[in-house]
């Protein structure tokens, strides 16, 4: 018995000297698991920063360039970021890794909040641009596939009826009576009436400062108040008002000032077609009204 007791005591001291208590082993295992999870969390934080920085790069150097707006300033992106001041520093001063990671998470959260707001702003700007692009006059008001119906008569010219020099604030398109006339952009019909000079004329407000006018029509296909889209038939070619032959007189105004409609047809034509349109139109510079 004494020998057994001696051996048991020897084993006990050997075990306690070479092996940690069970509770301590469990704590060490838990500590190792927590460190592993912490490392995974740090990796995720760094990966999230890389992904977010990629979005910021696209925001500032791609999307905002396309939408013709300035990138967000560093002050906006970095302003208001908190740090370890939210902690009781005395309680965690021996855990710098905890302070660092918390600060990184705060910066990530702030940067993400700013980027979410930025993308919401970009979405609003994009919708506005889409509306503006759809509204802006961008096509020829009649079907002119052969490119031979345009008369480049914008500016001062001899009036064919009054035989005096007068301003001609639009372009003329020769076409047979009844040829469909198309709205050149989305908008709202503000006027559709008979004018002594314009004959049957339609005014369309496209918003964003743009207005178009279509004169000498034979009849209307819309009425004031109608909302129309680009390509919508609004009337038919005629020779009403002060006109010498069947044709369409077409005007574009921006901020209530007349501009040459030829500047708006290139979006509807290839470069070669646009050059050909101007070349043919220049040989037909006689005003028809």
Secondary structure, 3 states (H helix, E strand, C coil): CHHHHHHHHHHHHHHHHHCCCHHHHHHHHHHHHHHHHHHHHHHHHHHHHHHHHHHHHHHHHHHHHHCCCCCCCHHHHHCCCCCHHHCCHHHHCCCHHHHHHHHHHHHHHHHHHHHHHHHHHHHHHHHHHHHHHHHCCCCCCCCCCCCCCEECCCEEEECCCCCCEEEECCEEEECCCCCEEECCCCEEEEEEEEECCCEEEEEEEEECCEEEEEEEEEEECCCCCCEECCCCEEEEEECCCCCCCCEEEEEEEECCEEECHHHHCHHHCCHHHHHHHHHHHHCCCCCCC
